[in-house]
Amino acid sequence: IEIDLEECTRWRSGESPPPHGRPEDRWSDAAVWDLIASGGARAVHHIESPAMISLCRMCQVREIDGLIAIVSVIRPGAANEQKKVRFTRRYQGMEPPEYPHPSLEPCLRSTFGLVVYEEHILQICEAFAGLGGGRADVLRRSLVKQKWETVQVIGEEFTLSARARGHGEELIREVWSLVTGFNGYAFCKAHSTAYGVEAYQSAWLKLHFPAEFMASVLTHGKGFYSPLVYVLECHRLGIPMSPPSVNHPGPAFEVMPPPDPGDAPLQSARTTRIRVPVSRVQHLGDSTLERLLREHRRTRFDSLRDFYLRVRPSMQEMEALLKVGAFDEFGASRTAQFWELQHVHQTFGHARDPGQGWLLPPPGLERLPEVPLTEPTRLQQLQWEQELIGFTASGHPLDLFPNIAWETYCPVARLGDFIGQEIVTCGLVIQQRVHHQSTGEAMKFLTLCDWTGMVETELFAATYRSHGLATVRYPVLEITARVEPFENGRGFTLHVLRAGKPRERQSPAQQS
């Protein structure tokens, strides 16, 4: 993160650094905590999953120790729904912390009486029962790996040791239940601290350097979501994408600063953009990419023909680059580019050495292959980008669905205005996860996106049985849902009641 920040500062060399200096110097940037507490942490490593975003909103976390605890609370070993609710309420002072015995308060005070970190197992065993650290650590490892025979043996030792300290049977069972409720994968506090600090620093970068931060996330990948979700987040932040260009080959996503106002009269052209690197285009071989980067370092490409002669790509590779707009900067229309490609390929494509094309004219020049005479539609261009890049680069991903009657639905950004009411909204399904409740019944969590933002939704078991098929049948989904407020009034959840095919716009003929 330190290196990324230095790069950001260089990219913004004409600007003063944001207040508070470097992110590790301050933990009190109110705007950063606003971003985290309002659900804006998507793309922020460690706290970007729907569950983490929801927990940060419910807790309204605004200090680093709370964020560190939240990072650990969500781990499978520490988490269950009841514990998350108790942590949320206690963190906000809505209910007091509870300690089964006064000896446990020193180790559980920072987590409000809840077992959250792995070392809590060792501390409870020693403070309450006087169990040695070695045996307590064996218990911790056995709980993580769910070795119940070993847990039972140590449980007997725990009981005997606690009795020797004068504790009653009911209290011993209560504390032992507290210990054994912590099983499965979890974090120690040092691990959670490292993640919490990194999450805050990442949120700081996202707030103060949004374009550079999102470009880095897209370049390095391996986030919780697919690249499409991060592209949607870029659009939400007002950072559009630019299609690949052979003169901006990457390999990283590149921040394109806005041109001078006189050079870009349109407001849409005067914004910072993120350029998709050529390396993201499918069907490009490694050797072609290596030649492209090598030739570009030598000098810029000045035409489609110049690129073809110097890089020597296959026709499939050329067509892929052409379809995503990688030659658009040379000024020709897509149709003219197709014509030029066919001519260049017929003239020079037969020669292994590009220079031979000037000496030995190939046969068959009297007739060129047929190419389309009409320009591809805007929708066709977006579909090519979706196919070859994985998302649209020259427009918003929702431009792929021009027939959806978006204007007839409640926008995601306005859902908070309808607390306690039923609404009908519509969105692109960008994330879905099936979860089995304690009863064994399946339910589903969905993340939807429209033009105004993203929202998490829940289909409980009965709704999932009735409408689950629709969630996989339609990429864009209409839902009828109830807007249920968080207990603290700082957010809401959407409980889906019905789901199905979205409404489409009517043509003038249909309206008449």
C-alpha positions, 0 to 999 in steps of 0.5 A: 500500500505504501508503494501504491500511495507513492505511485498515486502521488506521482500520478497526481503530482500537480495536487497537494496530498490529502489531509492527514498525510499517509494512511498509517499516520492517522486513524481518525479520518472521518470521511474514511469511516463514513465510506466504511460505515455507509457500505462503500467498501466494495473493492476494499480488501478484507471488508468487501464481501456482502456479509462484511459490508452489511456488518460494517453498516450495522455496527457503524464502525468508526474506530480501528479496534472495532474494525479489527474485531469485525474482521474476526467476527465474520470468520466461520469459527467465530461467527454464527448469526446470533453472535453477530447480532449480539456483537452489533448490539453490544458494539453500539451500546444497545445491550450491555456486555455479559461475562459468565464470571468476573475472571473473564472480563479482562480478556473479553472486555474488548469484544463485549464478552464474546469469544472472537479471537483464537487466543481467547480460548487459551485466556479463558482456560487459564483465567477461569480453570487454571488449565495450562497453556500447552493443553489449552493450545491443544484444545484450540487446535482441536476445535479448529480442526474439529477433533471432537475426541480430543476436545472431550478429553480436554473437556474433562481436564477443564472440568476437574481443574475448574472444580478445584478452583471452586466453580459450580457445575452450572457455571463450568458448563456455561463457560465450556459451552462458550469455549466449544462454540468457537470452532472452525477456521478463525483468526488470532488478534494479530492476524485480524489487526493486520487485516483491519489496518490494511482494510483501513489503508485501502479504504483511505486510498479508495476515498482519496485516489479512487481512479488509481485505486480501482485501476490497481484492483482491476490490474491485480485481480483476486478480489472477492468479486468478478472484474465486472463488479469492479467496473460497475463500482468504477461507474458508480464512482463516476469513473468510466472505462476506455477501450483498449488501444494498441498505443496503451498496451498495458499490461496494467489498467491505466488511469487516463487523466482528463484532457484540457477543456479546450481539447474535450468540449464534451463534459463526458470527455473531461473526466478521468477514465481507466484504460483497459489494457490490450492484454485483457483481450481474448484470443491474443497469444503470449508471443503476440503480446510480447512483440506488441509491448516490445515494438511499442517501447521502440516507437508508437504505432501510427496506423493499423498497417504499421501495427500489422507489419511490426507485430505480425498477429494472426487474423483472429488476433487482429479481428479481436483487437479491431472489434474492441476498438484497439485501432479506433484512435487512428480515425477510421470507422470500424467498417473501414478498418475491416476493409484495411485489415483485409487488404493488408492481410492479402498484401502482406499476410503470406510473407513470414518476413513483413518486408517481403510484401514490398518485393513479391506481390501476392496472387489474388489481388484482383478480388478482395473478400467481402466485408460488411458495408454498414457500421456495427451498431452500438449494441453490437460493439458492446456485445463484442467487448463483453465477449472479448474482454468480459465486460463493456469498455466503451459504455456502462455494462447495463447498456447491454440491456437497452430494452429493460424498462428501468424507468418504471422501477424504484432506483436502488439509490432511493430504496432507503426512502421506503423503509417498512414498505414493499417496493418493486426494483430491478437489477443485474444479478452480479453475485449470488450465494446459496446458504443453508439455515440451521433448519437445513433449508436453503435460502439465497443471497443476491447482489443486484445492480442498477444505474444508481448503485448496488444492493444486497437482497435475501430470499428466505426458504419459502421465497427461494423455493418459489422463485429460486429458478428465476434468479438463475434464468434471468440475468436482469431480475425484477424483484418485489421486496420489503425494505426492512430497516436495521435496528440502528436505523442506519441501513436496511435489508431487502427481503425478497417476496417475488422474483421474475422477468423484468418489464421491457420497454414498449415500442411506439407500435405496441403503445398505440 
